[in-house]
Amino acid sequence: MCERLTWKGYRSASELFYLAFPEEKHNERAWASQGSTSLQFLFERLPTFRLRA
């Protein structure tokens, strides 16, 4: 999706914010763990991430 939006003219960083979580499954638990990320982006506070040990 990120590549397609870039191809259509969206600019990275100013108009497009993309995160991938390849280790996460596609289920409610994974969505809940990343839910605050979307809200932070929408309200202009970009998230910070900690690496898992």
Backbone torsions as a table, in degrees:
resi	resn	phi	psi	omega
1	MET	NA	-41.0	179.7
2	CYS	-59.9	-45.0	179.3
3	GLU	-62.3	-41.6	-179.5
4	ARG	-64.4	-45.0	179.4
5	LEU	-64.9	-38.1	176.1
6	THR	-63.5	-43.8	178.0
7	TRP	-60.3	-35.0	-179.3
8	LYS	-79.2	-3.1	173.6
9	GLY	113.4	-2.5	177.4
10	TYR	-69.4	143.1	-178.3
11	ARG	-98.6	131.5	177.0
12	SER	-60.5	146.3	176.8
13	ALA	75.5	-45.3	-178.2
14	SER	-88.8	-30.8	-178.2
15	GLU	-124.5	-8.5	-172.7
16	LEU	-139.2	126.3	177.0
17	PHE	-125.3	122.2	-172.7
18	TYR	-131.6	129.9	174.2
19	LEU	-129.2	143.0	175.8
20	ALA	-123.1	140.3	177.7
21	PHE	-126.8	73.8	-173.0
22	PRO	-63.3	-23.1	-179.7
23	GLU	-82.4	-12.8	-179.2
24	GLU	-83.5	149.4	175.3
25	LYS	-84.1	166.6	179.2
26	HIS	-96.4	78.8	-177.9
27	ASN	-151.5	175.7	-175.1
28	GLU	-62.4	-37.5	-179.5
29	ARG	-62.3	-44.8	179.1
30	ALA	-65.3	-42.4	-180.0
31	TRP	-63.5	-40.7	179.8
32	ALA	-64.3	-36.4	-178.9
33	SER	-69.7	-21.6	-179.0
34	GLN	-111.3	4.4	-176.0
35	GLY	-60.1	-38.5	-178.8
36	SER	-67.0	-25.4	179.2
37	THR	-60.0	-45.0	179.4
38	SER	-63.3	-43.2	-179.7
39	LEU	-65.5	-40.3	178.1
40	GLN	-62.1	-41.5	179.0
41	PHE	-64.6	-46.5	-178.2
42	LEU	-62.7	-31.3	-179.6
43	PHE	-101.6	21.5	172.0
44	GLU	62.9	30.1	170.3
45	ARG	-120.1	98.0	-178.1
46	LEU	-66.9	141.0	-176.3
47	PRO	-73.1	157.6	169.1
48	THR	-112.7	150.2	-174.7
49	PHE	-123.7	144.6	173.4
50	ARG	-112.1	137.1	177.2
51	LEU	-75.6	141.5	177.1
52	ARG	-76.2	141.9	179.3
53	ALA	-84.1	NA	NA
